Amino acid sequence: MPVVACDLDRTLIYSAKALYLDGPDHEAPRLVVSELHERLPLSYMTRDAEDLLLELLDHAFLVPVTTRTRAQFRRVQLPATRYAVTTNGGVLLAHGEPDGDWAAQVRGAVDRGSAPLAEVLAHLSEKPAPGVQRIRTAEDLFAYAIVERAELPDGYVGQLTAWCAERGWVVSLQGRKLYCVPAPVTKEAAIGEVMERVGATTLVAAGDSLLDRGLLEIADVALRPCHGELDAAGYTRPGLRVTETPGVRAGEEILRAALEAVRRPSPLALRLSG
């Protein structure tokens, strides 16, 4: 079976502020709660998207892929999957448990190719820019800041990106979170490991941020919503499919396209059947 690797936030699930619902309330799609935090609804998908997700499980290895930490990922209510990727590829969950072999590979790659986390934290913390409110770490692998985008100085993100690049790190601004991640910690590396383990040769991938770009580049079928960091950057590639609608309806479009892709007979299967 093929692998379908799908980013979560603003690709598959959506906060209330990211729903992008227009038109009269009575014409809005029916929503289901996909995440609770402190007993309150936090993220949603459409009812039809949930049905498509369940159907997709019969045709592919679905792998949720997220920059969230394990604790943040566990809040999301998705069907159980054999594998999931959290912490931007730093953690590979196999049947819900962290894979130690993968963790060791990631740590080794980071030690060889990137400056220490402490150096990046010091740079972010010693003279925090206006608009940077809180700085946190994720699984001792990378750092992220909660920011007020309108208050960030002009050129700040670009300057931080250049500084990090010199030290083997990458930067991504998603909503109110500004991520600084070691270059070897990638979603595509973790998905490559999953594909090898399950023996898959076809990859369908979806995502909306610059941290998803590498994943989309290696996919046989690449999908992205018409919103988000990649859309703002004008990202494209041959065969890329972009949704017609933004927000929570885009999540439904992506799942429909993924299901269509995995249900379509491959050229090899067609030759064998002929």
C-alpha positions in Angstrom: 0.0 0.0 0.0 1.1 3.6 -0.5 2.0 6.0 2.3 -0.1 9.1 2.8 1.9 11.6 4.9 -0.3 14.5 6.1 0.7 17.6 8.1 -1.9 18.4 10.9 -2.3 22.1 11.7 -3.8 24.1 8.9 -3.6 21.2 6.6 -5.8 18.5 8.2 -7.1 20.1 11.3 -8.0 23.8 12.0 -8.4 26.1 15.0 -11.4 28.3 15.2 -9.4 31.3 13.9 -8.1 29.3 10.9 -11.5 27.9 9.7 -11.9 30.6 7.0 -15.7 30.1 6.8 -17.5 32.6 4.7 -21.2 32.9 3.8 -24.2 32.5 6.0 -23.8 30.4 9.2 -26.5 28.0 8.1 -24.4 27.1 4.9 -21.3 26.3 6.9 -20.1 22.6 6.7 -20.7 20.4 9.7 -17.7 20.2 11.9 -16.3 17.6 14.3 -13.9 18.3 17.1 -10.4 16.9 16.4 -8.6 18.2 19.5 -9.4 19.1 23.1 -7.1 21.1 25.4 -8.0 21.5 29.0 -11.4 20.0 28.2 -12.2 22.7 25.6 -12.5 22.2 21.8 -9.4 23.5 20.1 -9.2 22.1 16.5 -11.8 20.9 14.0 -12.3 19.2 10.7 -15.4 18.8 8.6 -17.7 15.8 9.0 -17.0 14.8 5.4 -13.3 15.1 6.0 -13.6 12.6 8.9 -15.4 10.2 6.7 -12.7 10.5 4.0 -10.0 10.0 6.6 -11.6 6.7 7.8 -12.0 5.5 4.2 -8.3 6.4 3.4 -7.2 4.0 6.1 -8.5 1.1 4.0 -6.3 2.1 1.0 -3.0 3.5 2.5 -0.6 3.7 5.4 -1.8 7.0 6.8 1.1 8.8 8.7 0.3 12.0 10.6 3.4 14.3 10.3 3.6 17.3 12.6 6.0 19.8 14.2 4.0 19.3 17.4 5.7 17.6 20.4 4.5 14.2 21.5 2.4 15.8 24.2 0.7 18.2 21.8 0.1 15.5 19.3 -1.6 13.2 21.8 -4.3 15.9 22.2 -5.4 15.3 18.6 -8.2 12.7 18.2 -7.3 10.7 15.1 -7.7 7.1 14.3 -4.8 4.9 15.5 -2.1 4.5 12.9 0.9 2.2 12.7 3.3 5.2 12.5 3.2 8.9 13.3 5.9 11.5 13.1 6.1 14.3 15.6 8.6 17.0 16.6 9.2 17.8 12.9 10.7 14.4 12.2 12.7 14.2 15.4 10.4 11.6 16.9 9.0 8.5 15.1 6.1 6.8 16.9 5.6 3.1 16.2 2.3 1.9 17.5 2.2 5.0 19.7 5.7 4.5 21.3 8.9 6.5 20.5 11.3 4.5 18.3 14.7 4.5 20.0 16.7 3.6 16.9 15.3 6.6 15.0 15.9 8.9 17.9 19.6 7.9 18.0 19.9 8.5 14.2 18.4 11.9 14.6 20.6 12.9 17.5 23.7 11.8 15.6 22.8 13.8 12.5 22.1 16.9 14.6 25.4 16.6 16.5 27.3 16.3 13.2 25.5 18.9 11.2 24.1 21.7 13.5 25.2 24.1 16.2 23.9 23.2 19.7 20.4 24.1 20.8 21.9 26.2 23.6 23.6 28.5 21.1 20.3 29.2 19.3 18.4 29.6 22.5 21.0 32.1 23.7 20.7 34.1 20.5 16.9 34.2 20.8 16.8 35.0 24.5 19.6 37.4 25.2 18.1 40.3 23.3 14.6 39.2 22.4 13.1 41.3 19.5 9.9 43.2 20.0 7.0 40.9 19.4 8.8 37.8 20.7 6.7 36.9 23.8 7.8 33.4 25.0 10.6 31.0 23.9 10.2 27.3 24.4 12.0 24.1 23.4 10.6 20.9 21.9 12.0 17.5 23.1 15.4 19.2 23.5 15.7 19.2 19.7 14.6 22.7 18.6 13.3 26.0 19.8 10.2 28.0 19.0 8.9 31.4 20.0 5.3 32.7 20.5 5.2 36.0 18.6 3.0 38.9 17.7 3.7 39.0 14.0 2.6 42.7 13.6 5.2 43.7 16.3 8.2 41.9 14.8 10.7 44.4 13.3 11.0 44.5 9.6 13.6 42.1 8.4 13.8 40.2 11.7 12.7 36.8 10.3 15.1 37.2 7.4 18.0 38.1 9.6 17.3 35.2 11.9 17.0 32.8 9.0 20.4 33.9 7.7 22.0 33.6 11.2 20.5 30.1 11.7 21.5 28.9 8.2 25.2 29.6 9.0 24.8 27.2 12.0 22.9 24.4 10.2 19.4 25.5 11.3 16.3 26.5 9.5 13.5 29.0 10.4 9.8 28.8 9.7 7.0 31.3 10.8 3.7 29.6 11.1 0.8 31.6 12.6 2.1 32.9 15.9 4.9 30.4 16.2 8.4 31.1 15.0 10.4 27.8 14.7 14.2 27.3 14.7 15.0 23.7 13.8 18.2 21.9 13.1 18.5 21.2 9.4 18.8 17.4 9.8 15.5 17.2 11.7 13.0 16.9 8.8 9.7 15.3 8.2 10.9 13.9 4.9 13.7 11.9 6.6 11.3 10.4 9.0 8.8 9.5 6.2 11.6 8.0 4.2 12.3 5.7 7.2 8.6 4.8 7.4 8.4 3.9 3.7 11.4 1.7 4.0 9.9 -0.1 7.0 6.5 -0.8 5.3 7.9 -1.4 1.9 6.0 1.4 0.2 7.1 2.8 -3.1 4.4 5.5 -3.5 4.1 8.6 -1.4 1.2 11.1 -1.2 2.0 14.1 0.9 0.3 17.2 2.1 1.4 20.3 4.0 1.2 24.1 4.2 4.5 25.3 5.7 8.1 25.7 4.7 8.9 22.8 7.0 6.7 20.7 4.8 8.4 21.7 1.6 11.0 18.8 1.6 8.2 16.3 2.2 6.3 17.7 -0.8 9.4 17.6 -2.9 9.9 13.8 -2.5 6.2 12.9 -2.9 4.8 11.2 -6.0 1.6 13.2 -5.4 2.0 16.6 -3.6 -0.9 18.5 -2.1 -1.1 21.9 -0.4 -3.8 24.3 0.7 -4.3 27.7 -0.9 -3.2 29.3 2.4 -0.3 29.2 4.7 3.5 29.8 4.5 4.0 27.8 1.2 1.2 29.7 -0.5 2.5 33.0 0.7 5.9 32.0 -0.8 4.3 31.0 -4.1 5.6 27.5 -3.7 5.0 25.2 -6.7 6.5 22.0 -8.3 5.5 19.9 -11.2 2.2 18.1 -10.6 1.5 20.0 -7.4 -2.2 20.1 -6.5 -3.5 23.2 -4.7 -6.9 23.4 -3.1 -9.6 25.7 -4.5 -10.7 26.8 -1.0 -8.8 27.9 2.1 -9.4 26.8 5.7 -11.1 23.8 7.0 -12.7 23.0 3.5 -9.1 22.7 2.2 -8.5 19.8 4.6 -11.5 18.0 3.1 -10.2 18.7 -0.4 -6.8 17.3 0.4 -8.2 14.1 1.8 -10.5 13.7 -1.2 -7.5 14.1 -3.5 -5.3 11.8 -1.5 -8.0 9.1 -1.6 -8.4 9.6 -5.3 -4.6 9.2 -5.7 -4.3 5.9 -3.7 -7.4 4.4 -5.3 -6.2 5.0 -8.8 -4.4 1.9 -10.3 -0.7 2.4 -10.8 0.8 2.2 -14.3 2.5 -1.1 -13.3 -0.8 -2.6 -12.0 -2.5 -1.7 -15.3 0.3 -3.3 -17.3 0.2 -6.5 -15.2 -3.6 -6.7 -15.5 -3.4 -6.3 -19.2 
